């Protein structure tokens, strides 16, 4: 479980191997009816953070090609100590566009 470093803590092997980073993937789907609209997927952290983390989200695979006709936009909203939301828009239907995320 992540924990914050405190002044005066002794450096130990266990403490050095502990990370306050969490990561995962979340799929976003667009049907023919929802293509071109913003969709939201809520992510819950496996372990709550002691304070609000910084979250980074990046699409994985199946990204529209350069010069193609498909648009993909995304952002992060509602970050708390327990999770966040991925909001994404894709101009074409697609089942399960994966987004990788990291929080620390």
C-alpha positions in Angstrom: 0.0 0.0 0.0 1.4 3.4 -0.9 2.5 5.6 2.0 4.0 9.1 2.2 7.6 9.6 3.1 8.0 11.5 6.4 11.0 13.5 7.6 13.3 11.3 9.8 12.1 7.9 8.3 14.8 5.3 8.1 15.6 4.1 4.6 14.9 0.4 4.4 14.6 -2.1 1.5 10.8 -2.4 2.0 10.3 1.3 1.9 12.4 1.8 -1.2 10.4 -0.9 -3.0 7.1 0.7 -2.1 5.7 2.9 -4.9 2.9 5.5 -4.6 2.1 5.0 -8.3 -0.9 3.1 -9.6 -1.8 2.3 -13.2 -4.2 0.5 -15.4 -6.3 0.6 -18.5 -9.9 1.5 -19.2 -11.9 0.9 -22.4 -14.2 3.5 -23.9 -16.9 2.4 -26.5 -18.8 4.3 -29.1 -21.7 2.7 -31.0 -23.1 4.0 -34.3 -25.6 6.0 -32.2 -22.9 7.5 -29.9 -20.1 8.1 -32.4 -19.2 11.8 -32.4 -20.3 12.3 -28.8 -18.4 12.5 -25.5 -18.4 9.3 -23.5 -17.3 8.9 -19.9 -15.7 6.0 -18.0 -15.2 6.2 -14.3 -12.0 4.7 -12.9 -11.7 3.6 -9.2 -8.1 3.4 -7.8 -7.3 -0.1 -6.3 -5.9 1.7 -3.2 -7.1 5.2 -2.2 -4.4 7.9 -2.2 -3.7 10.0 0.9 -4.0 13.2 -1.2 -5.3 13.9 -4.7 -2.9 12.4 -7.2 -1.7 13.6 -10.6 -3.4 11.5 -13.3 -2.1 11.0 -16.9 -4.2 9.2 -19.6 -3.0 8.1 -23.0 -4.9 6.1 -25.7 -3.4 2.7 -26.5 -3.5 1.0 -29.9 -6.3 1.5 -32.5 -5.5 5.2 -32.5 -6.8 7.0 -35.7 -4.1 7.2 -38.4 -2.4 10.5 -39.4 -4.3 12.0 -42.3 -7.3 9.8 -41.7 -10.9 10.9 -41.2 -11.3 9.8 -37.6 -11.0 12.2 -34.7 -10.1 11.1 -31.2 -10.1 13.6 -28.2 -9.8 12.8 -24.5 -9.4 14.4 -21.1 -9.4 13.7 -17.4 -12.0 15.1 -15.0 -13.1 14.7 -11.4 -9.8 13.5 -9.9 -10.2 12.6 -6.2 -8.2 10.3 -3.8 -10.4 7.4 -4.9 -10.6 7.8 -8.7 -11.3 9.9 -11.7 -13.2 10.0 -15.0 -11.9 9.6 -18.6 -14.0 11.7 -21.0 -13.4 10.9 -24.7 -14.9 11.7 -28.1 -14.3 9.5 -31.2 -15.9 10.5 -34.5 -16.5 6.9 -35.5 -18.0 3.9 -33.8 -15.5 1.7 -32.0 -15.8 -1.0 -29.4 -13.4 -0.7 -26.5 -10.8 2.0 -27.3 -8.2 1.3 -24.6 -6.8 4.2 -22.5 -3.8 3.6 -20.3 -3.7 5.6 -17.1 -1.1 6.4 -14.4 -1.7 8.1 -11.1 0.9 9.2 -8.6 
